[in-house]
């Protein structure tokens, strides 16, 4: 048998039950200590990026829509237990082009306030951890805002 990209994909889960089992097995294998988790992380990212890029490809999207439109029930199509619907996505409006003066005024105010907030956030972030400052406008004691984060391995392909 000749190995193709789609034959490789066909080994992946093709329904919800298989997906649940696959996720559990994959997690168990990654945590088993029998594999190098960093190598597997890179492989997973390559697989994810490859599939994501193909799904976002305009020619592929066009082929999928063309095939979808061959089905008689255009509002909902069931394939392998999955419900498919065609939908408009990424809808954008160019409000500035409408020439509406009220919208323009609100947009200007929002941009000014956003800039002011960013300046204030930068000020608050630079307050020493073990100290605070007195706000000259209100006389209130202000401290550095608490910070939280999560450690993660970043993969750059």
Contact map, one row per residue, 1 for C-alpha under 8 A:
1110000000000000000000000000000000000000000000000000000000000000000000000000000000000000000000000000000000000000000000000000000000000000000000000000000000000
1111000000000000000000000000000000000000000000000000000000000000000000000000000000000000000000000000000000000000000000000000000000000000000000000000000000000
1111101100000000000000000000000000000000000000000000000000000000000000000000000000000000000000000000000000000000000000000000000000000000000000000000000000000
0111111100000000000000000000000000000000000000000000000000000000000000000000000000000000000000000000000000000000000000000000000000000000000000000000000000000
0011111110000000000000000000000000000000000000000000000000000000000000000000000000000000000000000000000000000000000000000000000000000000000000000000000000000
0001111111000000000000000000000000000000000000000000000000000000000000000000000000000000000000000000000000000000000000000000000000000000000000000000000000000
0011111111100000000000000000000000000000000000000000000000000000000000000000000000000000000000000000000000000000000000000000000000000000000000000000000000000
0011111111110000000000000000000000000000000000000000000000000000000000000000000000000000000000000000000000000000000000000000000000000000000000000000000000000
0000111111110000000000000000000000000000000000000000000000000000000000000000000000000000000000000000000000000000000000000000000000000000000000000000000000000
0000011111111100000000000000000000000000000000000000000000000000000000000000000000000000000000000000000000000000000000000000000000000000000000000000000000000
0000001111111000000000000000000000000000000000000000000000000000000000000000000000000000000000000000000000000000000000000000000000000000000000000000000000000
0000000111111100000000000000000000000000000000000000000000000000000000000000000000000000000000000000000000000000000000000000000000000000000000000000000000000
0000000001111111011001000000000000000000000000000000000000000000000000000000000000000000000000000000000000000000000000000000000000000000000000000000000000000
0000000001011111011000000000000000000000000000000000000000000000000000000000000100000000000000000000000000000000000000000000000000000000000000000000000000000
0000000000001111111000000000000000000000000000000000000000000000000000000000000111000000000000000000000000000000000000000000000000000000000000000000000000000
0000000000001111111100000000000000000000000000000000000000000000000000000000000000000000000000000000000000000000000000000000000000000000000000000000000000000
0000000000000011111110000000000000000000000000000000000000000000000000000000000000000000000000000000000000000000000000000000000000000000000000000000000000000
0000000000001111111111000000000000000000000000000000000000000000000000000000000000000000000000000000000000000000000000000000000000000000000000000000000000000
0000000000001111111111100000000000000000000000000000000000000000000000000000000000000000000000000000000000000000000000000000000000000000000000000000000000000
0000000000000001111111110000000000000000000000000000000000000000000000000000000000000000000000000000000000000000000000000000000000000000000000000000000000000
0000000000000000111111111000000000000000000000000000000000000000000000000000000000000000000000000000000000000000000000000000000000000000000000000000000000000
0000000000001000011111111100000000000000000000000000000000000000000000000000000000000000000000000000000000000000000000000000000000000000000000000000000000000
0000000000000000001111111110000000000000000000000000000000000000000000000000000000000000000000000000000000000000000000000000000000000000000000000000000000000
0000000000000000000111111111000000000000000000000000000000000000000000000000000000000000000000000000000000000000000000000000000000000000000000000000000000000
0000000000000000000011111111100000000000000000000000000000000000000000000000000000000000000000000000000000000000000000000000000000000000000000000000000000000
0000000000000000000001111111110000000000000000000000000000000000000000000000000000000000000000000000000000000000000000000000000000000000000000000000000000000
0000000000000000000000111111111000000000000000000000000000000000000000000000000000000000000000000000000000000000000000000000000000000000000000000000000000000
0000000000000000000000011111111100000000000000000000000000000000000000000000000000000000000000000000000000000000000000000000000000000000000000000000000000000
0000000000000000000000001111111111100000000000000000000000000000000000000000000000000000000000000000000000000000000000000000000000000000000000000000000000000
0000000000000000000000000111111111101001000000000000000000000000000000000000000000000000000000000000000000000000000000000000000000000000000000000000000000000
0000000000000000000000000011111110001000000000000000000000000000000000000000000000000000000000000000000000000000000000000000000000000000000000000000000000000
0000000000000000000000000001111111100000000000000000000000000000000000000000000000000000000000000000000000000000000000000000000000000000000000000000000000000
0000000000000000000000000000111111110000000000000000000000000000000000000000000000000000000000000000000000000000000000000000000000000000000000000000000000000
0000000000000000000000000000110111110000000000000000000000000000000000000000000000000000000000000000000000000000000000000000000000000000000000000000000000000
0000000000000000000000000000110111111001000000000000000000000000000000000000000000000000000000000000000000000000000000000000000000000000000000000000000000000
0000000000000000000000000000000011111111000000000000000000000000000000000000000000000000000000000000000000000000000000000000000000000000000000000000000000000
0000000000000000000000000000011000111111100000000000000000000000000000000000000000000000000000000000000000000000000000000000000000000000000000000000000000000
0000000000000000000000000000000000011111110000000000000000000000000000000000000000000000000000000000000000000000000000000000000000000000000000000000000000000
0000000000000000000000000000000000011111111000000000000000000000000000000000000000000000000000000000000000000000000000000000000000000000000000000000000000000
0000000000000000000000000000010000111111111100000000000000000000000000000000000000000000000000000000000000000000000000000000000000000000000000000000000000000
0000000000000000000000000000000000001111111110000000000000000000000000000000000000000000000000000000000000000000000000000000000000000000000000000000000000000
0000000000000000000000000000000000000111111111000000000000000000000000000000000000000000000000000000000000000000000000000000000000000000000000000000000000100
0000000000000000000000000000000000000011111111100000000000000000000000000000000000000000000000000000000000000000000000000000000000000000000000000000000000000
0000000000000000000000000000000000000001111111110000000000000000000000000000000000000000000000000000000000000000000000000000000000000000000000000000000000000
0000000000000000000000000000000000000000111111111000000000000000000000000000000000000000000000000000000000000000000000000000000000000000000000000000000000101
0000000000000000000000000000000000000000011111111100000000000000000000000000000000000000000000000000000000000000000000000000000000000000000000000000000000001
0000000000000000000000000000000000000000001111111110000000000000000000000000000000000000000000000000000000000000000000000000000000000000000000000000000000000
0000000000000000000000000000000000000000000111111111000000000000000000000000000000000000000000000000000000000000000000000000000000000000000000000000000000000
0000000000000000000000000000000000000000000011111111100000000000000000000000000000000000000000000000000000000000000000000000000000000000000000000000000000000
0000000000000000000000000000000000000000000001111111110000000000000000000000000000000000000000000000000000000000000000000000000000000000000000000000000000000
0000000000000000000000000000000000000000000000111111111000000000000000000000000000000000000000000000000000000000000000000000000000000000000000000000000000000
0000000000000000000000000000000000000000000000011111111100000000000000000000000000000000000000000000000000000000000000000000000000000000000000000000000000000
0000000000000000000000000000000000000000000000001111111110000000000000000000000000000000000000000000000000000000000000000000000000000000000000000000000000000
0000000000000000000000000000000000000000000000000111111110010000000000000000000000000000000000000000000000000000000000000000000000000000000000000000000000000
0000000000000000000000000000000000000000000000000011111110011000000000000000000000000000000000000000000000000000000000000000000000000000000000000000000000000
0000000000000000000000000000000000000000000000000001111111011000000000000000000000000000000000000000000000000000000000000000000000000000000000000000000000000
0000000000000000000000000000000000000000000000000000111111111000000000000000000000000000000000000000000000000000000000000000000000000000000000000000000000000
0000000000000000000000000000000000000000000000000000000111111100000000000000000000000000000000000000000000000000000000000000000000000000000000000000000000000
0000000000000000000000000000000000000000000000000000000011111110000000000000000000000000000000000000000000000000000000000000000000000000000000000000000000000
0000000000000000000000000000000000000000000000000000011111111111000000000000000000000000000000000000000000000000000000000000000000000000000000000000000000000
0000000000000000000000000000000000000000000000000000001111111111100000000000000000000000000000000000000000000000000000000000000000000000000000000000000000000
0000000000000000000000000000000000000000000000000000000001111111110000000000000000000000000000000000000000000000000000000000000000000000000000000000000000000
0000000000000000000000000000000000000000000000000000000000111111111000000000000000000000000000000000000000000000000000000000000000000000000000000000000000000
0000000000000000000000000000000000000000000000000000000000011111111100000000000000000000000000000000000000000000000000000000000000000000000000000000000000000
0000000000000000000000000000000000000000000000000000000000001111111110000000000000000100000000000000000000000000000000000000000000000000000000000000000000000
0000000000000000000000000000000000000000000000000000000000000111111111000000000000000000000000000000000000000000000000000000000000000000000000000000000000000
0000000000000000000000000000000000000000000000000000000000000011111111100000000000000000000000000000000000000000000000000000000000000000000000000000000000000
0000000000000000000000000000000000000000000000000000000000000001111111100100100000000100000000000000000000000000000000000000000000000000000000000000000000000
0000000000000000000000000000000000000000000000000000000000000000111111110100000000000000000000000000000000000000000000000000000000000000000000000000000000000
0000000000000000000000000000000000000000000000000000000000000000011111110000000000000000000000000000000000000000000000000000000000000000000000000000000000000
0000000000000000000000000000000000000000000000000000000000000000001111111100100000000000000000000000000000000000000000000000000000000000000000000000000000000
0000000000000000000000000000000000000000000000000000000000000000000011111100000000000000000000000000000000000000000000000000000000000000000000000000000000000
0000000000000000000000000000000000000000000000000000000000000000000000111111100000000000000000000000000000000000000000000000000000000000000000000000000000000
0000000000000000000000000000000000000000000000000000000000000000000110111111100000001100000000000000000000000000000000000000000000000000000000000000000000000
0000000000000000000000000000000000000000000000000000000000000000000000001111100000001100000000000000000000000000000000000000000000000000000000000000000000000
0000000000000000000000000000000000000000000000000000000000000000000000001111110000111100000000000000000000000000000000000000000000000000000000000000000000000
0000000000000000000000000000000000000000000000000000000000000000000100101111111000111000000000000000000000000000000000000000000000000000000000000000000000000
0000000000000000000000000000000000000000000000000000000000000000000000000001111111110000000000000000000000000000000000000000000000000000000000000000000000000
0000000000000000000000000000000000000000000000000000000000000000000000000000111111110000000000000000000000000000000000000000000000000000000000000000000000000
0000000000000110000000000000000000000000000000000000000000000000000000000000011111000000000000000000000000000000000000000000000000000000000000000000000000000
0000000000000010000000000000000000000000000000000000000000000000000000000000011111100000000000000000000000000000000000000000000000000000000000000000000000000
0000000000000010000000000000000000000000000000000000000000000000000000000000011111110000000000000000000000000000000000000000000000000000000000000000000000000
0000000000000000000000000000000000000000000000000000000000000000000000000001111011111000000000000000000000000000000000000000000000000000000000000000000000000
0000000000000000000000000000000000000000000000000000000000000000000000000001111001111100000000000000000000000000000000000000000000000000000000000000000000000
0000000000000000000000000000000000000000000000000000000000000000000000000111100000111110000000000000000000000000000000000000000000000000000000000000000000000
0000000000000000000000000000000000000000000000000000000000000000100100000111000000011111000000000000000000000000000000000000000000000000000000000000000000000
0000000000000000000000000000000000000000000000000000000000000000000000000000000000001111100000000000000000000000000000000000000000000000000000000000000000000
0000000000000000000000000000000000000000000000000000000000000000000000000000000000000111111000000000000000000000000000000000000000000000000000000000000000000
0000000000000000000000000000000000000000000000000000000000000000000000000000000000000011111000000000000000000000000000000000000000000000000000000000000000000
0000000000000000000000000000000000000000000000000000000000000000000000000000000000000001111100000000000000000000000000000000000000000000000000000000000000000
0000000000000000000000000000000000000000000000000000000000000000000000000000000000000001111110000000000000000000000000000000000000000000000000000000000000000
0000000000000000000000000000000000000000000000000000000000000000000000000000000000000000011111000000000000000000000000000000000000000000000000000000000000000
0000000000000000000000000000000000000000000000000000000000000000000000000000000000000000001111100000000000000000000000000000000000000000000000000000000000000
0000000000000000000000000000000000000000000000000000000000000000000000000000000000000000000111111100000000000000000000000000000000000000000000000000000000000
0000000000000000000000000000000000000000000000000000000000000000000000000000000000000000000011111111001000000000000000000000000000000000000000000000000000000
0000000000000000000000000000000000000000000000000000000000000000000000000000000000000000000001111111001100000000000000000000000000000000000000000000000000000
0000000000000000000000000000000000000000000000000000000000000000000000000000000000000000000001111110000000000000000000000000000000000000000000000000000000000
0000000000000000000000000000000000000000000000000000000000000000000000000000000000000000000001111111000000000000000000000000000000000000000000000000000000000
0000000000000000000000000000000000000000000000000000000000000000000000000000000000000000000000111111100100000000000000000000000000000000000000000000000000000
0000000000000000000000000000000000000000000000000000000000000000000000000000000000000000000000110111111100000000000000000000000000000000000000000000000000000
0000000000000000000000000000000000000000000000000000000000000000000000000000000000000000000000000011111110000000000000000000000000000000000000000000000000000
0000000000000000000000000000000000000000000000000000000000000000000000000000000000000000000000000001111111000000000000000000000000000000000000000000000000000
0000000000000000000000000000000000000000000000000000000000000000000000000000000000000000000000110001111111100000000000000000000000000000000000000000000000000
0000000000000000000000000000000000000000000000000000000000000000000000000000000000000000000000010011111111110000000000000000000000000000000000000000000000000
0000000000000000000000000000000000000000000000000000000000000000000000000000000000000000000000000000111111111000000000000000000000000000000000000000000000000
0000000000000000000000000000000000000000000000000000000000000000000000000000000000000000000000000000011111111100000000000000000000000000000000000000000000000
0000000000000000000000000000000000000000000000000000000000000000000000000000000000000000000000000000001111111110000000000000000000000000000000000000000000000
0000000000000000000000000000000000000000000000000000000000000000000000000000000000000000000000000000000111111111000000000000000000000000000000000000000000000
0000000000000000000000000000000000000000000000000000000000000000000000000000000000000000000000000000000011111111100000000000000000000000000000000000000000000
0000000000000000000000000000000000000000000000000000000000000000000000000000000000000000000000000000000001111111110000000000000000000000000000000000000000000
0000000000000000000000000000000000000000000000000000000000000000000000000000000000000000000000000000000000111111111000000000000000000000000000000000000000000
0000000000000000000000000000000000000000000000000000000000000000000000000000000000000000000000000000000000011111111100000000000000000000000000000000000000000
0000000000000000000000000000000000000000000000000000000000000000000000000000000000000000000000000000000000001111111110000000000000000000000000000000000000000
0000000000000000000000000000000000000000000000000000000000000000000000000000000000000000000000000000000000000111111111000000000000000000000000000000000000000
0000000000000000000000000000000000000000000000000000000000000000000000000000000000000000000000000000000000000011111111100000000000000000000000000000000000000
0000000000000000000000000000000000000000000000000000000000000000000000000000000000000000000000000000000000000001111111110000000000000000000000000000000000000
0000000000000000000000000000000000000000000000000000000000000000000000000000000000000000000000000000000000000000111111111000000000000000000000000000000000000
0000000000000000000000000000000000000000000000000000000000000000000000000000000000000000000000000000000000000000011111111100000000000000000000000000000000000
0000000000000000000000000000000000000000000000000000000000000000000000000000000000000000000000000000000000000000001111111110000000000000000000000000000000000
0000000000000000000000000000000000000000000000000000000000000000000000000000000000000000000000000000000000000000000111111111000000000000000000000000000000000
0000000000000000000000000000000000000000000000000000000000000000000000000000000000000000000000000000000000000000000011111111100000000000000000000000000000000
0000000000000000000000000000000000000000000000000000000000000000000000000000000000000000000000000000000000000000000001111111110000000000000000000000000000000
0000000000000000000000000000000000000000000000000000000000000000000000000000000000000000000000000000000000000000000000111111111000000000000000000000000000000
0000000000000000000000000000000000000000000000000000000000000000000000000000000000000000000000000000000000000000000000011111111000000000000000111000000000000
0000000000000000000000000000000000000000000000000000000000000000000000000000000000000000000000000000000000000000000000001111111000000000000000011000000000000
0000000000000000000000000000000000000000000000000000000000000000000000000000000000000000000000000000000000000000000000000111111100000000000000010000000000000
0000000000000000000000000000000000000000000000000000000000000000000000000000000000000000000000000000000000000000000000000011111110111000000000110000000000000
0000000000000000000000000000000000000000000000000000000000000000000000000000000000000000000000000000000000000000000000000000011111110000000000010000000000000
0000000000000000000000000000000000000000000000000000000000000000000000000000000000000000000000000000000000000000000000000000001111110000000000110000000000000
0000000000000000000000000000000000000000000000000000000000000000000000000000000000000000000000000000000000000000000000000000000111110000000000000000000000000
0000000000000000000000000000000000000000000000000000000000000000000000000000000000000000000000000000000000000000000000000000001111111000000000110000000000000
0000000000000000000000000000000000000000000000000000000000000000000000000000000000000000000000000000000000000000000000000000001111111100000011110000000000000
0000000000000000000000000000000000000000000000000000000000000000000000000000000000000000000000000000000000000000000000000000001000111110000011100000000000000
0000000000000000000000000000000000000000000000000000000000000000000000000000000000000000000000000000000000000000000000000000000000011111001111000000000000000
0000000000000000000000000000000000000000000000000000000000000000000000000000000000000000000000000000000000000000000000000000000000001111111111000000000000000
0000000000000000000000000000000000000000000000000000000000000000000000000000000000000000000000000000000000000000000000000000000000000111111100000000000000000
0000000000000000000000000000000000000000000000000000000000000000000000000000000000000000000000000000000000000000000000000000000000000011111000000000000000000
0000000000000000000000000000000000000000000000000000000000000000000000000000000000000000000000000000000000000000000000000000000000000011111100000000000000000
0000000000000000000000000000000000000000000000000000000000000000000000000000000000000000000000000000000000000000000000000000000000000111111110000000000000000
0000000000000000000000000000000000000000000000000000000000000000000000000000000000000000000000000000000000000000000000000000000000000111011111000000000000000
0000000000000000000000000000000000000000000000000000000000000000000000000000000000000000000000000000000000000000000000000000000000011110001111100000000000000
0000000000000000000000000000000000000000000000000000000000000000000000000000000000000000000000000000000000000000000000000000000000011110000111110000000000000
0000000000000000000000000000000000000000000000000000000000000000000000000000000000000000000000000000000000000000000000000001001010111000000011111000000000000
0000000000000000000000000000000000000000000000000000000000000000000000000000000000000000000000000000000000000000000000000001111110110000000001111100000000000
0000000000000000000000000000000000000000000000000000000000000000000000000000000000000000000000000000000000000000000000000001100000000000000000111110000000000
0000000000000000000000000000000000000000000000000000000000000000000000000000000000000000000000000000000000000000000000000000000000000000000000011111000000000
0000000000000000000000000000000000000000000000000000000000000000000000000000000000000000000000000000000000000000000000000000000000000000000000001111100000000
0000000000000000000000000000000000000000000000000000000000000000000000000000000000000000000000000000000000000000000000000000000000000000000000000111110000000
0000000000000000000000000000000000000000000000000000000000000000000000000000000000000000000000000000000000000000000000000000000000000000000000000011111000000
0000000000000000000000000000000000000000000000000000000000000000000000000000000000000000000000000000000000000000000000000000000000000000000000000001111100000
0000000000000000000000000000000000000000000000000000000000000000000000000000000000000000000000000000000000000000000000000000000000000000000000000000111110000
0000000000000000000000000000000000000000000000000000000000000000000000000000000000000000000000000000000000000000000000000000000000000000000000000000011111000
0000000000000000000000000000000000000000000000000000000000000000000000000000000000000000000000000000000000000000000000000000000000000000000000000000001111100
0000000000000000000000000000000000000000000000000000000000000000000000000000000000000000000000000000000000000000000000000000000000000000000000000000000111110
0000000000000000000000000000000000000000010010000000000000000000000000000000000000000000000000000000000000000000000000000000000000000000000000000000000011111
0000000000000000000000000000000000000000000000000000000000000000000000000000000000000000000000000000000000000000000000000000000000000000000000000000000001111
0000000000000000000000000000000000000000000011000000000000000000000000000000000000000000000000000000000000000000000000000000000000000000000000000000000000111
